[in-house]
């Protein structure tokens, strides 16, 4: 398998379609601009953790509930 290359002509001038998700996998529809081949490029997904982005509002909401 050659990620990021056309499986037909090995070209790198590719178009990506919109990602589609299925359970713990996803794929991108692909098209080669050189030879016009079309295929799907599949990936597996694995949960690796959380990153807190905005916890300030969560803390404020919890505090307001406890203050009531």
N, C-alpha and C positions, 0 to 999 in steps of 0.2 A: 504494500500500500504506500502511496506517495501523497501525503497530506499537502494540500495547496498546489497540486499539479494535476493536469488533465491525465486521466488514466488511458487515453487513446493516443494523444500526440505528445504528451509530457510538457505541454505548454503551461505557462504561468500567468497568462493574460485571461483571468477568469472573472465571471460574474457570480456573486453570491445572491441567492434568494432569501426570503424571510425564514428564520429558524422555525422549525416545527418540533414540538415536545411530545414524547411518548414515554410515560412512566419515568424511568431513570436514564433515558436516552433522548437524544435530539439529533436532528439532521438539518443540513442546509442544502436546498436545491442548488445545483451548480450548472453553469454553462461555460464552455470554452469559447472565447472570442476568436480563436484561431481556426479550429476545425468544426465548431458548432455542436460538439458532443454535449449531451446532457446526462447528469447523474446526481445521486444524493451522497453527500459526505456526512457519515454518521459519527456521533461522539457519545460516550457514556458519561454520566454525571454522578459525582459522589459528593455527598454532604461533607464539608470539612469544618464548619463552625459558623458562629454568628459574629457580626460586627455591629455594635451599637452605634446608631447614627444620630438619633435624637431621643435621648432618654429624659431630657428636662421636662417635657410636657407630661410624660408618664409619671414622673415623680410628683409634679404639681397636682395631677389628677388624684393620685393616691393620697397625698397629704390632705387635699380638700375633702375627700371621703372620710378620712380619719378624724378631721376637725369637726365634722357634722355631728 
